[in-house]
């Protein structure tokens, strides 16, 4: 679902809702809030559709989008950006302590930006659950792909919650009255299994439907399931899940000039608060200096950056100007640049990892077929199991840059490939003083301690 289409659908749905009641003299002084849907208003097909559209909008700002200052008083970074900052995709070029402590791998429970991103993810999950239930009850004749989209959204968000946050994230159930009070802390594995169940539910709904929209939803759910299964170390099952997804497939969301900008463009190219990582903390990949065609980039102030709208030569924080370079990604070169949630390239990368795990040389062929599509030369077998894993995860890093995958991959290197955290995450002296910490995931937001079912982080080490 594209954001421009979503905006039109919201407007149409709200107009339908408004038309349901006629104007009268005793209501003329009542104030309507057009972007708030009252509980009673969702008990119609139009209301259910408005919930579906709203869930996609919330998913947008929880992943690759950001509400503009004019559109929201709750201005926060997307979890895609923050996860890349905790990993090695980005560095903090900002003065905000919340970004610095994330970059430094020493994150407090009270980090306001992380709390905002966490809330956005949970809201997207709850909104999608409510929309799916409302569609089933109030619009049973709606195309099945609409419900499947909402099941996909729930599984996708649950996968991100599992990949980004410590083991112990609470994921409660929902009914049409709203979230239930039962929100137990789930381990990383339990959260991923819950995601798989939602992807399977979407696929079951779509089993006998041949609409074009259903094909898109089917492929999206298949790739989402494959990603969650990788996190469970079920490599063969992951490959089987994505086997029928075409390489050219892509499903994503769009942004706009207002009210939602592309978050990576906003905080990197536009505001200079993030800079692209390059050998961050010694262990980080050479995202900038590799000059890889999958990651177009420029350095702030050069001719390319100036033409792209980034004429400043330094990051926002003057205290590290001249020490921390202002590196700009051009994957998302404009405020309205769309972004991809899942695609066929990720499907092939999932298959390559399954081939690597099976011990065959086929993984190199899969990787090289992908590389040929962008004019890159063939890779040679590096000769050892560890070096092959390094090669695979490097390929994943460049293909999936700034799409919210890198933190989950680094954690999988620790959890599933036996690496020490200090061999894959940034370490050593931090550029703004002190040393890197030892965080490999985000703590659950302090606000969650109001939940009586929350048991705290069960594991901060993997």
N, C-alpha and C positions, 0 to 999 in steps of 0.2 A: 504494500500500500504506500503510495507516494504521499508526501506531506501536503502538497498542493491539493491533491484529491481529498485527503483527509479534511483539510480546512473547508473545502466546499461541502463535504458530507456533513460536517458539524453544523455548518450554517443551514443546510437543507433540513437536517434533523430538528434543529431548534425551531425553525420556521414552522415545521409540521406540528411540533408540540404547541407552539403559540397559537396556531390556528384552531386548536381543539377547544379553546375557550373564547367566547365572544366578549367584546368590550362592553362595559356597563358603567354607569355613573358612579356607583359606589366603589369601583376599583380604580378610578382614574388617578387617585393619589398614591396607589400602591407602586412600589419600586420593584422593577424586574431586574434580576441579575442574570444576563443572558448566557454567561459561561458557567453557571452553576445549575446542575440538574437535580431537582428535588426528588426524593425517593419515590413519590407517587408517580412521577413523570416517566419512569422507566418501565412501567407496566403496559407498554404498547410496543409494537414493532419499531416505531420511530425512536422510542426511548432506548430500546435495546441496541439499535444501530448507533445512537449517539454514544452509548457506553463503549461500543467497539472502537469507534473513531477516537474517543478519548483515551482508551488504553494504548493505541498506537502513538498518540501524542506524548503520553507519559513515557513510553518506551524510547521515543526519540530523545528526550532530554536526559534519560538515564544512560544513554549509550554515546552516540556521536554528535548529539545536538546540545545546544545551550539556549535557554531563554534569554532574550535581550533584557537589558536593564529596564527598558520601557515596559516590557511585558510581565515582569516578575520582580518582586522584592526579595525573592529567595534565589539569589544569583550564586551558583556553585559550579564547580568543575564536574564534568561527566566522569563516571567511573572508568571509562576507557582511558581517559587522560591520566587519572590518578594511578591506575594500575600500571600504566607505562612509566610513570614517574617512580614508583616503588621498584619497578624492574630496571631496565637499562635503555628503554626507548627514548626517554626524555630526562632532562635535568631542570632543576628549578632556577630560573633567571629572575626570580621574584623576591619581594621583601616580605611576603606573607609567611608567617611561621608555619602555617598549616601545610604549605607546599614544601617548605624547606625540610620539615621533619619527615614528610613522606619520602622525599628524595634521599634523606639521610638514613632511612630505614629505622626510624625511632618514633613511631606514631603513637600519640596519646589517644585515649578513649574519647576525649573531649574535642578532637579535631573537627571543627565545624564543617569543613569542606567534605571530609569523609562522611560525616553524618548526613549532609545534604545528598550526596551520591547514594548512600545506603537507603535513605528514605525514598529516593526516586526509584530505585530498583524495586523496593518492596511495594510501592504504590503501583508501579506498572504491573507487577504480578497480581495484586489484589484487583486492580481495575480489569485486567484480562479475565480473571476468574469470574468476576461479577458479570462481565459482558457475555461470556460463554453461557452462564446459567440463564441470563435474561433472554438471550437469543433462543435457547432451547425451550423456554417456557412461554415467552410472549410472541415469538416469531418462528414457530416450528417449521414453517414452509420456506424459511430463508435458505439460500444456497449453503450447503454443508461446509464449503470452504471458509465461510465467515467464522463459524465455530472453530474450525481447525486452526485458523489464524490465531485465535485466542488461546487455544491449547498449546500451539507452538510458542507463543509469547510467554506463557507460564513456564514451559520447559526451558526456554532460552534464558530467562531471568534466573531461574533456579540454578542453572549451570554457572552463570556469572557469580551468583552468591557463593556457590561452592568453590569456585576458582579464586575468588578475590579475598574472601574473609576466612578467619580462623575456623577450624572445626568447632561446631557448636552454634551455627547460625539458626535462629528460630524462623520457621516457615509454617505459619498457621494455615488452617483451612478457612474457607469462605462460604457463606450462603447468601441468599439474596437480601438479607438484612444487613450484610456487611461482614467484616472479619469476625471470626469466632474468637473466644478467649483462649482457646487451646492452641498455644504456639510453642511446642517443645523445641529444645535445642537439638538440631540434627548434626550428626557427624558429616564430614565432607562426602563420604561414600553414600550416606543416606540421602543427602541432598541431591546427589547426582542420580541415584536410583529413582528418586521422585521425578526428576527431570525426564529420565527415560520413559517413565510411565506416562507423562503428559505427551511426549512425542509419539509414543505408541498409540495413545488415544486419538491424536490427530490423524495418524495414518489409518487407523481403523475406520474413522468417519469417512475418509476419502477413498476407501478401498474400491468402491464401485462407481465412482463419479469421474466423468471424463471431461468436465469443464476445464477450460484453459487456466482459470484461477485455481482450480483444484490441483492441476499439475504443478503450479508454482508452490502452493502450500505443501504439497507432498514432498517436493524436493527440499524445501526449507526444513521440514520436520525431519527428513532423512539425514541431512547434514548436521542438524542440531543433535540428533540422536547419536550420530557417529562421534561428535565431539564429546558428549557426555560419556560415552562408552570408552573413549580413550582415557578419560580421567579415572575410570574404573579398571584400567589395565585389561580391558576385554577387547584386544586388538582385532582378532578375527571377526568378532561380532560387529565391531565398528566398521571394518571394511565391507562386510556384507550389507550393512545398513545403507552405505552410500554408493553401492555398486551401480545402481541405475541412474545416478544423477549425472546429467551431461556436464562436461567441463565448462561449457559456455554459460551455464546457469548462474544467475545472480539475483538475490532478493535483498532489498535494502530500503532505506528511507531517504526522503529529500529534506532539505532545509530551505530557508528563504531569507530575504533581507530582514523581515520581521514577521512573526515574533520569535522565530527560532533560527539561530545562526549555526553554522558548522563549528563545533567546539574546538577542534584542533586548529582550524584557521583562526578562530577568535583568540585563543590563549597563546598560540605560537606566532603565527605571522602577524597578526594584528596588534596584540598587546605586549608581545615580547616577554611574557611571564614564563613560558616554557621554551627551552632550546633543545634541538634534537641531540640525543646522546651519541657519544663517539668514544668507545673504550671506557665507558663510565666505570670508575672504581677498579680499573685494571681488568676485570672480568667481562665488562660489557662489550657488545659487538661494535664493530666500526660502522655504525649505521650511516654516518655522514661521509667519512673519508673513503668508504668502499666505492662511492660513485656508481652505485648499482642502478640500472634503469628502472627497477621496480620501486625505487624510492627517489624520485626526482627531488632535487634540493638546491639551495643556494645559500650563500653566506650574507648575512645582513649588510646592506650597503653596497654590494657589488651590482653590476649592471642588471643581472637577472632578477635579483631581489628587488631592486629599485623599480623595475618594470612591473613586478608582481605586487607592489604596494608595501614593501618592507625596506625603506631607504635608510633606516637607522642601523648603525654598525655594531651596537651593543645591546645587551639584554636590559630589561627594565631596572634591575638592581644595580645602581651605580657602584656599589661597593665591590662588585666583581667584574666591572667593565674592564675589558682588556685582558682579563684572566679567564673568564668563562665566555667562549665565543657565542655569538648569536647565529645559530644554525637553524635554517628554515626548511621545513618540508614543503614540497609542492604537490604531494598526493592530493591534498585538499587546498587548492590555490585561491578559493573565493569563499565568501561568507555563505553562499547558497550551494556550495559543493555537496552533492549527495554522498552517502556512505553505504557500504554493504554490510549486512548482518551475516549472511551466509552465502557461499557460492560454490561453483563446481571445482574451482582450484583447491579450495579447502578439502573437498571430497577426495581429490587425487592425493593430497598430502596425507590424509588419513589412511588411504590405501598404501601409500609408500611406507608409513610407519608400521603398518601391519606386515608388509613384506619384509621390512628390516627385522621385526621381531620373529618372523618365521625362519630367519636365517638365510634367505635366498638373496641373490644379487639383483632381483627384480626391482628393488626400490630405486636403484640408480637409473634404470630405464624410465621409471615413472617420473622421477625428478627431472631428468634430461628432456623428456617430452614437454614438460611444462616450460623449462628454460628456453627451449627452441621457439616458443611462441613470442618471446620478447627479444630474440636475437642473442641470447647468452650461449656460450659454448658448453660442451658436455663436461660433466664432472667425472673424475676418475675415482676408483675405489681407494679410499685412504688406507685400507689394510687392516684395521683393528676394529673391534666392536665399539670401543669408546669413541674412536675417531669417526666412525660411521654415524653414531648418534649425534655427535657434534655437527656433522655435516647436515643431517636431516633437520635438526633444530635451527641451524643457521638459515636453511632454505625456508623453513616455516616463518622465521623472523622477518625476512625480507618480503615474502609474498603477503604476509598478514600484518605488516607494519601498521600501527595505530588503528587496529580493529578490535582491540580488547583481548588479544590472545596471549601476549607475551608473558604476563605474570603467571597465568595458569601453566604455561610451558616450563617456566623456570621451576615452579613448584613440582611439576611432574618429574623433572630431572632429579630432584631431591628424593621425591617419594617413590618413584618407580624405576629410576636408573641408578640409584645408589650414590649419587653425587652428594658431597657436603654442600651446605648452603653457602659457605664462604668460597666455594670454587665456582659458583655460578652467579651469585648476586654481587653487586658492587661492594668493595671492601677498602680498608685503608683510611687515609686522611680525607676528610670531607672538605671541599673547597671553601666553605664558609666557616671553618673552624671545627675542631673536634674530630672524632672518628665516626665512620659509618656504624650504625647499630646492627642488630641481628634479626630484625623483622623480615619475615618472608611472606607475610599476609597482613591483612588489615584487622585490627581488633573490632569487635562489634561495637557500634555506637553506644556511648554512655546512656543515651536516652532509652535504650532497650532494657535497662535495668528496672524500669517501671513495669516491665512484663513479669508477672510472678512465675511464669513457666521458664524464663530464661535462666540458664545455668552457668552463664559465662563461657569464655573461650575454653574449649576442651584441649586444644593443642595449638600452640603458636609456632611450632618448630617445623611444620611440613605443609 
